[in-house]
Amino acid sequence: YKRNICPLKIYISTQSGRQYILGYHYRSCHMLFFRLDAIKNITIGNKENKYSSYIENQKKFDKHLWGVSSGAGRSLDYIEMTIHIEDGESFIFQRLNREKRHGRVEVIDEHTCKFTADIYDATEMLPWLRTFIGRISDLKCSNKTVIDIFYDDINKMNDMYGGENNAL
């Protein structure tokens, strides 16, 4: 297929590591992702007079991207994760702030913090969320699928390895 786009930014998928280009797709009149390894030929077109406008839209769009998926209909998923931090584990708070792509981290008390974000497709956050298993005291998401997958993964691990029922 031939697609005419104005290239805006390269992204890397959080799930697969594949590289994508985000471009303004002229025919559909909105931004779309295209896999870089699927591009067979590039033809340089005319100078884009609306480039600065497209870049501004890309920056707004980027504020709610976790990976390369903008979900169906580009609605936002609200996610809230409460983390328990033991004494001497201040690195967990630092890690949350360093690794989050968007959202905010709020200190509740000396042993608790909360991460919240509005993301286009919160399922892309699952690999990152799983790295906090054992520390998560509460996980909420407006996209029920995210919660279902997360807890289904916990149950599968419990079935495979055993363990305490309430060990999140």
C-alpha positions as CSV (number, residue, x, y, z in Angstrom):
1,Y,0.0,0.0,0.0
2,K,1.1,3.5,-0.7
3,R,0.5,6.0,2.1
4,N,1.2,9.7,2.0
5,I,2.2,11.1,5.4
6,C,4.1,13.9,7.0
7,P,6.6,12.2,9.3
8,L,6.6,13.6,12.8
9,K,8.4,11.3,15.3
10,I,9.9,7.8,15.8
11,Y,8.6,5.7,18.7
12,I,9.5,2.3,20.1
13,S,6.9,-0.1,21.3
14,T,6.9,-0.9,25.0
15,Q,5.6,-4.5,24.2
16,S,7.6,-5.6,21.2
17,G,10.5,-3.2,20.9
18,R,9.6,-2.5,17.3
19,Q,10.1,1.0,15.9
20,Y,7.3,3.0,14.5
21,I,7.0,6.4,12.8
22,L,4.1,8.7,13.8
23,G,2.9,10.7,10.8
24,Y,0.1,12.9,9.8
25,H,-1.8,10.7,7.3
26,Y,-3.3,13.0,4.7
27,R,-6.1,10.7,3.5
28,S,-7.5,10.0,6.9
29,C,-6.7,13.5,8.2
30,H,-5.2,12.3,11.5
31,M,-2.0,10.9,13.0
32,L,-1.2,7.2,12.5
33,F,1.7,4.9,13.4
34,F,3.5,2.9,10.8
35,R,6.1,0.2,11.5
36,L,9.5,1.2,10.2
37,D,10.4,-2.3,9.1
38,A,7.3,-2.4,6.9
39,I,8.3,0.6,4.9
40,K,9.7,-0.5,1.6
41,N,10.2,2.8,-0.2
42,I,10.2,6.5,0.6
43,T,9.6,9.3,-1.7
44,I,10.3,12.9,-0.6
45,G,7.3,15.1,-1.3
46,N,6.7,18.8,-1.3
47,K,7.5,21.1,1.6
48,E,4.8,20.8,4.2
49,N,3.4,24.3,5.0
50,K,1.4,23.0,8.1
51,Y,4.4,21.1,9.6
52,S,4.6,23.3,12.8
53,S,0.8,22.7,13.3
54,Y,1.3,18.9,13.0
55,I,4.2,19.0,15.4
56,E,2.1,20.9,18.0
57,N,-0.7,18.3,17.6
58,Q,1.9,15.5,17.9
59,K,3.1,17.1,21.2
60,K,-0.4,17.2,22.6
61,F,-1.0,13.6,21.4
62,D,2.2,12.4,23.0
63,K,1.2,13.6,26.5
64,H,-1.1,10.6,26.8
65,L,0.9,7.9,24.9
66,W,2.6,5.2,26.9
67,G,3.8,3.2,23.8
68,V,2.6,3.2,20.2
69,S,-1.1,2.4,20.7
70,S,-3.7,5.1,21.0
71,G,-6.5,2.7,21.6
72,A,-9.8,2.5,19.9
73,G,-11.4,5.9,19.4
74,R,-8.5,7.5,21.2
75,S,-10.3,7.7,24.5
76,L,-8.2,8.0,27.7
77,D,-7.9,5.3,30.3
78,Y,-7.4,6.5,33.8
79,I,-5.0,4.3,35.9
80,E,-4.2,4.5,39.5
81,M,-1.6,2.3,41.3
82,T,-0.9,2.5,45.0
83,I,2.6,1.2,46.0
84,H,3.8,0.1,49.4
85,I,7.5,1.0,50.1
86,E,9.4,-0.6,52.9
87,D,12.0,1.2,55.0
88,G,15.2,1.6,53.0
89,E,13.5,1.3,49.6
90,S,13.4,5.0,48.6
91,F,14.7,3.8,45.2
92,I,11.1,2.6,44.4
93,F,9.9,6.2,44.6
94,Q,12.8,7.3,42.5
95,R,12.2,4.5,40.0
96,L,8.5,5.5,39.6
97,N,9.5,9.1,38.8
98,R,12.3,8.0,36.5
99,E,10.4,5.4,34.5
100,K,7.0,6.9,34.2
101,R,6.4,8.3,30.8
102,H,3.4,10.4,31.8
103,G,1.3,10.8,34.9
104,R,2.3,11.8,38.3
105,V,3.6,10.2,41.5
106,E,2.2,11.4,44.8
107,V,3.6,10.6,48.2
108,I,0.8,9.5,50.6
109,D,3.0,8.7,53.6
110,E,6.5,7.4,54.3
111,H,5.5,3.9,53.1
112,T,2.9,4.7,50.4
113,C,2.9,6.5,47.1
114,K,0.3,6.6,44.3
115,F,0.9,6.8,40.6
116,T,-1.9,8.2,38.4
117,A,-2.2,8.8,34.7
118,D,-4.6,9.3,31.8
119,I,-3.3,7.2,28.9
120,Y,-4.7,6.3,25.5
121,D,-4.1,2.6,25.9
122,A,-3.4,1.4,29.4
123,T,-2.8,-2.2,28.3
124,E,0.6,-1.0,27.0
125,M,1.5,-0.3,30.7
126,L,1.0,-3.9,31.7
127,P,4.7,-4.9,31.4
128,W,5.8,-2.0,33.5
129,L,3.0,-2.5,36.1
130,R,4.1,-6.2,36.5
131,T,7.5,-5.0,37.6
132,F,5.8,-3.7,40.8
133,I,4.1,-7.0,41.8
134,G,4.7,-7.5,45.5
135,R,4.5,-3.8,46.1
136,I,1.1,-2.9,44.7
137,S,-1.5,-2.5,47.4
138,D,-4.2,-1.2,45.0
139,L,-4.7,-1.0,41.3
140,K,-7.5,0.7,39.5
141,C,-8.1,1.4,35.8
142,S,-11.1,2.7,33.9
143,N,-10.3,0.0,31.3
144,K,-11.5,-3.2,33.0
145,T,-9.4,-5.3,30.6
146,V,-6.2,-4.0,32.1
147,I,-7.3,-5.1,35.6
148,D,-8.5,-8.4,34.4
149,I,-5.3,-9.2,32.5
150,F,-3.1,-8.1,35.5
151,Y,-4.9,-10.2,38.0
152,D,-5.2,-13.1,35.6
153,D,-1.4,-13.0,35.2
154,I,-1.1,-13.1,39.0
155,N,-3.4,-16.1,39.3
156,K,-1.4,-17.9,36.5
157,M,1.8,-17.3,38.4
158,N,0.2,-18.5,41.6
159,D,-1.0,-21.6,39.9
160,M,2.5,-22.3,38.5
161,Y,4.6,-21.3,41.5
162,G,2.2,-21.4,44.5
163,G,2.4,-18.7,47.1
164,E,0.2,-16.6,49.4
165,N,-3.2,-15.7,48.0
166,N,-2.9,-12.0,48.9
167,A,0.7,-11.5,47.8
168,L,0.5,-8.6,45.4
